[in-house]
Amino acid sequence: MPPPRQSLPRMVPRRRDEPGRGATPLELLFDLVFVVAVSQASSGLHAAIAHGHSGPGIVGYLMAFFAIWWAWMNFTWFASAYDTDDWLYRITTIVQMGGALVLAAGIPGFLAVEHRTFTLGVLGYVVMRLSMIFQWLRAAHDHRDARPTTLRYAVGIAMAQAYWVLILLLPGSITLIPFLIGAIIELSVPVIAERHGQTNWHPGHIADRYSCFTIIVLGESILASTHTVVEAFGSPGHGPELIVLAATALVVIACLWWVYFALPQQHLLVRLSVALRWGYLHALIFACVAAVSAGIEVLVDFDAGSDLSRTAAQAALCLPVAIYAFLVWVIIVRPQSARWVNIAVPIGALLLAAASLAPFGVQFAALILAALAGMLTRFGGRRPHQSPAQTPPA
């Protein structure tokens, strides 16, 4: 029997033009583990807003979500280039899943208003990132042509983890400024690593992975809508309002899905600079989608008689939806649509934000989203000279 290392395939790049490349079962399992962390973050955001701590809650939520998204994104792009699906690759990925579960357990500390605690969350994050360093070192060992790039990734990630551990050990815990510095260090690693030699990520695979994660995160809002129905039948005095909210929430969720998938995205990932911008801005898209579930829960509290004002409760849903619509326009719609569409969508995003102030703001927001979804389905993706048959293929 050959030694285990000799039985492993060499970790060499996958082909960028590999046909039929989609998410693997292991990648989908990986996503499900990360959704546990997303659920913890959105639940913490809901609790913070419900108790009148919106500002600190949003800051803690964004900090937690950055850790979730960045670990997910790094694995996704690495797997697109170097997925071997052998036993060592699988075990290393499962170790990353364990780190994600530890991170999820530590997320309530990110959102604590009185005293934030980051120890457990940082521990889980570092476990995930150390596993990623091992993957990059294995790629460096097996693929000599890309060794400078893969080693830059490994060294950059290691330096970032040293920074997180260092500031965790210093007195005063992690505050916003040190966190932002760490985030900038993390974000700069792919930019520097890929500058003089790109990894062989697959555009279609990347687009598919992001689409899958969008749907999975939308599932958090489906769960919140289900809770709305449960509350409607468990609170006779507020049943009608909650039933209307549940129906409206379903329309909002469906339209968020519709708007995101109205236009193809794979063909946009032609250059590294465009792909990085597309990938990085998805952090906010995912964060907004997850925040919608918190917004629905806040509206359930409002309809059940909480002390929040109507404007504050509606803003918890309308603002993330507005930011989501604007970001989808920036990275998906704008590069491939006619001028009038590129005027209408940002205006729609502004109206979504303004809906927070309207008497029936959530219902108004649902109508705006439905209009945007219909417009993008019928007219999106066409330059003025294009006919329907010339629309870029999915």
Buried (B, 14 or more C-beta within 10 A) or exposed (E): EEEEEEEBEEBBBBEBEEEEBBBBEBBBEBBEBBBBBBBBBBBBBBBBBBEEBBEBBBBBBBBBBBBBBBBBBBBBBBBBBBBBEEEBBEEBBBBBBBBBBBBBBBBBBBBBBEEBBBEBBBBBBBBBBBBBBBBBBBBBEBBEEBBEBBBBBBBBBBEBBEBBEEBBEEEEBBEEEBBEEBBEBBBEBBEEBBEEEBBBBBBBBBBBBBBBBBBBBBBBBBBBBBBBBEBBEEBEEBBEBBBBBBBBBBBBBBBBBBBBBBBBBBBBBEEBEEBBBBBBBBBBBBBBBBBBBBBBBBBBBBBBEBEBEBEBBBBBBBBBBBBBBBBBBBBBBEBBBBEEBBEBBBEBBEBBBBBBEBEBBBBBBBBBBBBBBBBBBEBBBBEEEEEEEEBBEE
